[in-house]
Amino acid sequence: MSADRVALLRLLEIDLCQPQRADELEDWIKETLARTPNTLFALLARAVILERRQDPTAGRAYETVGQLCEKDGDRADAVLAYLKAGQLFE
């Protein structure tokens, strides 16, 4: 994993842990996905937010993350995303 990817993941983790920054994070997600629809970090952050809100589309969001990870050859993360999706579909 590149240093940039690790740094971005850490920033997202920090933002997701701070509910007061939810609006700011959602704006970033919308802007990022509008420019590049398959941005893994934005899709993952969206899935987490949907799950926290108990939105019924959260499972599909994690499934999308799994598909993208699988396409990128990241089998371990794909499995984790699919497992999370499966838990939310139950």
Chimera marker file (.cmm) of the C-alpha trace (Angstrom):
<marker_set name="trace">
<marker id="1" x="0.000" y="0.000" z="0.000" r="1" g="1" b="0" radius="0.5"/>
<marker id="2" x="1.411" y="3.368" z="-0.981" r="1" g="1" b="0" radius="0.5"/>
<marker id="3" x="2.164" y="6.052" z="1.596" r="1" g="1" b="0" radius="0.5"/>
<marker id="4" x="-0.502" y="8.295" z="0.037" r="1" g="1" b="0" radius="0.5"/>
<marker id="5" x="-3.112" y="5.562" z="0.363" r="1" g="1" b="0" radius="0.5"/>
<marker id="6" x="-2.185" y="4.917" z="4.000" r="1" g="1" b="0" radius="0.5"/>
<marker id="7" x="-2.372" y="8.632" z="4.801" r="1" g="1" b="0" radius="0.5"/>
<marker id="8" x="-5.747" y="9.010" z="3.111" r="1" g="1" b="0" radius="0.5"/>
<marker id="9" x="-7.104" y="5.970" z="4.935" r="1" g="1" b="0" radius="0.5"/>
<marker id="10" x="-5.944" y="7.405" z="8.255" r="1" g="1" b="0" radius="0.5"/>
<marker id="11" x="-7.583" y="10.759" z="7.539" r="1" g="1" b="0" radius="0.5"/>
<marker id="12" x="-10.840" y="9.015" z="6.708" r="1" g="1" b="0" radius="0.5"/>
<marker id="13" x="-10.631" y="6.982" z="9.906" r="1" g="1" b="0" radius="0.5"/>
<marker id="14" x="-10.176" y="10.167" z="11.911" r="1" g="1" b="0" radius="0.5"/>
<marker id="15" x="-13.078" y="11.905" z="10.161" r="1" g="1" b="0" radius="0.5"/>
<marker id="16" x="-15.368" y="8.904" z="10.601" r="1" g="1" b="0" radius="0.5"/>
<marker id="17" x="-14.641" y="8.927" z="14.333" r="1" g="1" b="0" radius="0.5"/>
<marker id="18" x="-15.661" y="12.567" z="14.673" r="1" g="1" b="0" radius="0.5"/>
<marker id="19" x="-19.445" y="12.896" z="14.251" r="1" g="1" b="0" radius="0.5"/>
<marker id="20" x="-19.178" y="16.695" z="14.271" r="1" g="1" b="0" radius="0.5"/>
<marker id="21" x="-17.321" y="16.448" z="10.952" r="1" g="1" b="0" radius="0.5"/>
<marker id="22" x="-19.963" y="14.284" z="9.249" r="1" g="1" b="0" radius="0.5"/>
<marker id="23" x="-21.305" y="17.063" z="7.011" r="1" g="1" b="0" radius="0.5"/>
<marker id="24" x="-17.807" y="18.006" z="5.889" r="1" g="1" b="0" radius="0.5"/>
<marker id="25" x="-16.968" y="14.374" z="5.166" r="1" g="1" b="0" radius="0.5"/>
<marker id="26" x="-20.207" y="13.864" z="3.235" r="1" g="1" b="0" radius="0.5"/>
<marker id="27" x="-19.437" y="16.903" z="1.084" r="1" g="1" b="0" radius="0.5"/>
<marker id="28" x="-15.994" y="15.427" z="0.316" r="1" g="1" b="0" radius="0.5"/>
<marker id="29" x="-17.578" y="12.069" z="-0.552" r="1" g="1" b="0" radius="0.5"/>
<marker id="30" x="-20.095" y="13.670" z="-2.940" r="1" g="1" b="0" radius="0.5"/>
<marker id="31" x="-17.450" y="15.818" z="-4.630" r="1" g="1" b="0" radius="0.5"/>
<marker id="32" x="-15.013" y="12.926" z="-4.959" r="1" g="1" b="0" radius="0.5"/>
<marker id="33" x="-17.577" y="10.482" z="-6.364" r="1" g="1" b="0" radius="0.5"/>
<marker id="34" x="-18.851" y="13.125" z="-8.797" r="1" g="1" b="0" radius="0.5"/>
<marker id="35" x="-15.307" y="13.455" z="-10.202" r="1" g="1" b="0" radius="0.5"/>
<marker id="36" x="-14.267" y="9.808" z="-9.947" r="1" g="1" b="0" radius="0.5"/>
<marker id="37" x="-17.154" y="7.406" z="-9.239" r="1" g="1" b="0" radius="0.5"/>
<marker id="38" x="-14.991" y="4.424" z="-8.238" r="1" g="1" b="0" radius="0.5"/>
<marker id="39" x="-12.856" y="6.076" z="-5.572" r="1" g="1" b="0" radius="0.5"/>
<marker id="40" x="-12.475" y="3.308" z="-3.022" r="1" g="1" b="0" radius="0.5"/>
<marker id="41" x="-12.010" y="5.516" z="0.033" r="1" g="1" b="0" radius="0.5"/>
<marker id="42" x="-15.063" y="7.629" z="-0.757" r="1" g="1" b="0" radius="0.5"/>
<marker id="43" x="-17.178" y="4.531" z="-1.361" r="1" g="1" b="0" radius="0.5"/>
<marker id="44" x="-15.991" y="2.983" z="1.891" r="1" g="1" b="0" radius="0.5"/>
<marker id="45" x="-16.652" y="6.160" z="3.872" r="1" g="1" b="0" radius="0.5"/>
<marker id="46" x="-20.128" y="6.343" z="2.337" r="1" g="1" b="0" radius="0.5"/>
<marker id="47" x="-20.803" y="2.733" z="3.329" r="1" g="1" b="0" radius="0.5"/>
<marker id="48" x="-19.772" y="3.419" z="6.921" r="1" g="1" b="0" radius="0.5"/>
<marker id="49" x="-21.971" y="6.510" z="7.111" r="1" g="1" b="0" radius="0.5"/>
<marker id="50" x="-24.941" y="4.625" z="5.676" r="1" g="1" b="0" radius="0.5"/>
<marker id="51" x="-24.405" y="1.832" z="8.185" r="1" g="1" b="0" radius="0.5"/>
<marker id="52" x="-24.278" y="4.286" z="11.096" r="1" g="1" b="0" radius="0.5"/>
<marker id="53" x="-27.582" y="5.738" z="9.954" r="1" g="1" b="0" radius="0.5"/>
<marker id="54" x="-29.009" y="2.238" z="9.669" r="1" g="1" b="0" radius="0.5"/>
<marker id="55" x="-29.781" y="2.996" z="6.035" r="1" g="1" b="0" radius="0.5"/>
<marker id="56" x="-31.019" y="-0.130" z="4.233" r="1" g="1" b="0" radius="0.5"/>
<marker id="57" x="-28.665" y="0.597" z="1.323" r="1" g="1" b="0" radius="0.5"/>
<marker id="58" x="-25.542" y="0.149" z="3.488" r="1" g="1" b="0" radius="0.5"/>
<marker id="59" x="-25.212" y="-3.525" z="2.529" r="1" g="1" b="0" radius="0.5"/>
<marker id="60" x="-25.185" y="-2.666" z="-1.158" r="1" g="1" b="0" radius="0.5"/>
<marker id="61" x="-22.610" y="0.044" z="-0.491" r="1" g="1" b="0" radius="0.5"/>
<marker id="62" x="-20.275" y="-2.467" z="1.168" r="1" g="1" b="0" radius="0.5"/>
<marker id="63" x="-20.916" y="-4.897" z="-1.688" r="1" g="1" b="0" radius="0.5"/>
<marker id="64" x="-19.777" y="-2.215" z="-4.135" r="1" g="1" b="0" radius="0.5"/>
<marker id="65" x="-16.614" y="-1.712" z="-2.069" r="1" g="1" b="0" radius="0.5"/>
<marker id="66" x="-16.006" y="-5.469" z="-2.182" r="1" g="1" b="0" radius="0.5"/>
<marker id="67" x="-16.406" y="-5.561" z="-5.940" r="1" g="1" b="0" radius="0.5"/>
<marker id="68" x="-13.965" y="-2.712" z="-6.395" r="1" g="1" b="0" radius="0.5"/>
<marker id="69" x="-11.413" y="-4.318" z="-4.060" r="1" g="1" b="0" radius="0.5"/>
<marker id="70" x="-11.764" y="-7.593" z="-5.921" r="1" g="1" b="0" radius="0.5"/>
<marker id="71" x="-11.285" y="-5.840" z="-9.252" r="1" g="1" b="0" radius="0.5"/>
<marker id="72" x="-8.134" y="-4.177" z="-7.862" r="1" g="1" b="0" radius="0.5"/>
<marker id="73" x="-6.807" y="-7.575" z="-6.778" r="1" g="1" b="0" radius="0.5"/>
<marker id="74" x="-7.180" y="-6.860" z="-3.074" r="1" g="1" b="0" radius="0.5"/>
<marker id="75" x="-8.829" y="-10.129" z="-2.053" r="1" g="1" b="0" radius="0.5"/>
<marker id="76" x="-8.500" y="-9.672" z="1.705" r="1" g="1" b="0" radius="0.5"/>
<marker id="77" x="-10.316" y="-6.323" z="1.709" r="1" g="1" b="0" radius="0.5"/>
<marker id="78" x="-12.878" y="-7.678" z="-0.758" r="1" g="1" b="0" radius="0.5"/>
<marker id="79" x="-13.692" y="-10.540" z="1.604" r="1" g="1" b="0" radius="0.5"/>
<marker id="80" x="-14.055" y="-8.150" z="4.545" r="1" g="1" b="0" radius="0.5"/>
<marker id="81" x="-16.380" y="-5.881" z="2.576" r="1" g="1" b="0" radius="0.5"/>
<marker id="82" x="-18.485" y="-8.818" z="1.382" r="1" g="1" b="0" radius="0.5"/>
<marker id="83" x="-18.721" y="-10.156" z="4.939" r="1" g="1" b="0" radius="0.5"/>
<marker id="84" x="-19.925" y="-6.788" z="6.184" r="1" g="1" b="0" radius="0.5"/>
<marker id="85" x="-22.445" y="-6.606" z="3.346" r="1" g="1" b="0" radius="0.5"/>
<marker id="86" x="-23.700" y="-10.071" z="4.239" r="1" g="1" b="0" radius="0.5"/>
<marker id="87" x="-24.169" y="-9.083" z="7.870" r="1" g="1" b="0" radius="0.5"/>
<marker id="88" x="-26.223" y="-6.080" z="6.845" r="1" g="1" b="0" radius="0.5"/>
<marker id="89" x="-28.373" y="-8.087" z="4.416" r="1" g="1" b="0" radius="0.5"/>
<marker id="90" x="-29.467" y="-10.477" z="7.204" r="1" g="1" b="0" radius="0.5"/>
<link id1="1" id2="2" r="1" g="1" b="0" radius="0.2"/>
<link id1="2" id2="3" r="1" g="1" b="0" radius="0.2"/>
<link id1="3" id2="4" r="1" g="1" b="0" radius="0.2"/>
<link id1="4" id2="5" r="1" g="1" b="0" radius="0.2"/>
<link id1="5" id2="6" r="1" g="1" b="0" radius="0.2"/>
<link id1="6" id2="7" r="1" g="1" b="0" radius="0.2"/>
<link id1="7" id2="8" r="1" g="1" b="0" radius="0.2"/>
<link id1="8" id2="9" r="1" g="1" b="0" radius="0.2"/>
<link id1="9" id2="10" r="1" g="1" b="0" radius="0.2"/>
<link id1="10" id2="11" r="1" g="1" b="0" radius="0.2"/>
<link id1="11" id2="12" r="1" g="1" b="0" radius="0.2"/>
<link id1="12" id2="13" r="1" g="1" b="0" radius="0.2"/>
<link id1="13" id2="14" r="1" g="1" b="0" radius="0.2"/>
<link id1="14" id2="15" r="1" g="1" b="0" radius="0.2"/>
<link id1="15" id2="16" r="1" g="1" b="0" radius="0.2"/>
<link id1="16" id2="17" r="1" g="1" b="0" radius="0.2"/>
<link id1="17" id2="18" r="1" g="1" b="0" radius="0.2"/>
<link id1="18" id2="19" r="1" g="1" b="0" radius="0.2"/>
<link id1="19" id2="20" r="1" g="1" b="0" radius="0.2"/>
<link id1="20" id2="21" r="1" g="1" b="0" radius="0.2"/>
<link id1="21" id2="22" r="1" g="1" b="0" radius="0.2"/>
<link id1="22" id2="23" r="1" g="1" b="0" radius="0.2"/>
<link id1="23" id2="24" r="1" g="1" b="0" radius="0.2"/>
<link id1="24" id2="25" r="1" g="1" b="0" radius="0.2"/>
<link id1="25" id2="26" r="1" g="1" b="0" radius="0.2"/>
<link id1="26" id2="27" r="1" g="1" b="0" radius="0.2"/>
<link id1="27" id2="28" r="1" g="1" b="0" radius="0.2"/>
<link id1="28" id2="29" r="1" g="1" b="0" radius="0.2"/>
<link id1="29" id2="30" r="1" g="1" b="0" radius="0.2"/>
<link id1="30" id2="31" r="1" g="1" b="0" radius="0.2"/>
<link id1="31" id2="32" r="1" g="1" b="0" radius="0.2"/>
<link id1="32" id2="33" r="1" g="1" b="0" radius="0.2"/>
<link id1="33" id2="34" r="1" g="1" b="0" radius="0.2"/>
<link id1="34" id2="35" r="1" g="1" b="0" radius="0.2"/>
<link id1="35" id2="36" r="1" g="1" b="0" radius="0.2"/>
<link id1="36" id2="37" r="1" g="1" b="0" radius="0.2"/>
<link id1="37" id2="38" r="1" g="1" b="0" radius="0.2"/>
<link id1="38" id2="39" r="1" g="1" b="0" radius="0.2"/>
<link id1="39" id2="40" r="1" g="1" b="0" radius="0.2"/>
<link id1="40" id2="41" r="1" g="1" b="0" radius="0.2"/>
<link id1="41" id2="42" r="1" g="1" b="0" radius="0.2"/>
<link id1="42" id2="43" r="1" g="1" b="0" radius="0.2"/>
<link id1="43" id2="44" r="1" g="1" b="0" radius="0.2"/>
<link id1="44" id2="45" r="1" g="1" b="0" radius="0.2"/>
<link id1="45" id2="46" r="1" g="1" b="0" radius="0.2"/>
<link id1="46" id2="47" r="1" g="1" b="0" radius="0.2"/>
<link id1="47" id2="48" r="1" g="1" b="0" radius="0.2"/>
<link id1="48" id2="49" r="1" g="1" b="0" radius="0.2"/>
<link id1="49" id2="50" r="1" g="1" b="0" radius="0.2"/>
<link id1="50" id2="51" r="1" g="1" b="0" radius="0.2"/>
<link id1="51" id2="52" r="1" g="1" b="0" radius="0.2"/>
<link id1="52" id2="53" r="1" g="1" b="0" radius="0.2"/>
<link id1="53" id2="54" r="1" g="1" b="0" radius="0.2"/>
<link id1="54" id2="55" r="1" g="1" b="0" radius="0.2"/>
<link id1="55" id2="56" r="1" g="1" b="0" radius="0.2"/>
<link id1="56" id2="57" r="1" g="1" b="0" radius="0.2"/>
<link id1="57" id2="58" r="1" g="1" b="0" radius="0.2"/>
<link id1="58" id2="59" r="1" g="1" b="0" radius="0.2"/>
<link id1="59" id2="60" r="1" g="1" b="0" radius="0.2"/>
<link id1="60" id2="61" r="1" g="1" b="0" radius="0.2"/>
<link id1="61" id2="62" r="1" g="1" b="0" radius="0.2"/>
<link id1="62" id2="63" r="1" g="1" b="0" radius="0.2"/>
<link id1="63" id2="64" r="1" g="1" b="0" radius="0.2"/>
<link id1="64" id2="65" r="1" g="1" b="0" radius="0.2"/>
<link id1="65" id2="66" r="1" g="1" b="0" radius="0.2"/>
<link id1="66" id2="67" r="1" g="1" b="0" radius="0.2"/>
<link id1="67" id2="68" r="1" g="1" b="0" radius="0.2"/>
<link id1="68" id2="69" r="1" g="1" b="0" radius="0.2"/>
<link id1="69" id2="70" r="1" g="1" b="0" radius="0.2"/>
<link id1="70" id2="71" r="1" g="1" b="0" radius="0.2"/>
<link id1="71" id2="72" r="1" g="1" b="0" radius="0.2"/>
<link id1="72" id2="73" r="1" g="1" b="0" radius="0.2"/>
<link id1="73" id2="74" r="1" g="1" b="0" radius="0.2"/>
<link id1="74" id2="75" r="1" g="1" b="0" radius="0.2"/>
<link id1="75" id2="76" r="1" g="1" b="0" radius="0.2"/>
<link id1="76" id2="77" r="1" g="1" b="0" radius="0.2"/>
<link id1="77" id2="78" r="1" g="1" b="0" radius="0.2"/>
<link id1="78" id2="79" r="1" g="1" b="0" radius="0.2"/>
<link id1="79" id2="80" r="1" g="1" b="0" radius="0.2"/>
<link id1="80" id2="81" r="1" g="1" b="0" radius="0.2"/>
<link id1="81" id2="82" r="1" g="1" b="0" radius="0.2"/>
<link id1="82" id2="83" r="1" g="1" b="0" radius="0.2"/>
<link id1="83" id2="84" r="1" g="1" b="0" radius="0.2"/>
<link id1="84" id2="85" r="1" g="1" b="0" radius="0.2"/>
<link id1="85" id2="86" r="1" g="1" b="0" radius="0.2"/>
<link id1="86" id2="87" r="1" g="1" b="0" radius="0.2"/>
<link id1="87" id2="88" r="1" g="1" b="0" radius="0.2"/>
<link id1="88" id2="89" r="1" g="1" b="0" radius="0.2"/>
<link id1="89" id2="90" r="1" g="1" b="0" radius="0.2"/>
</marker_set>
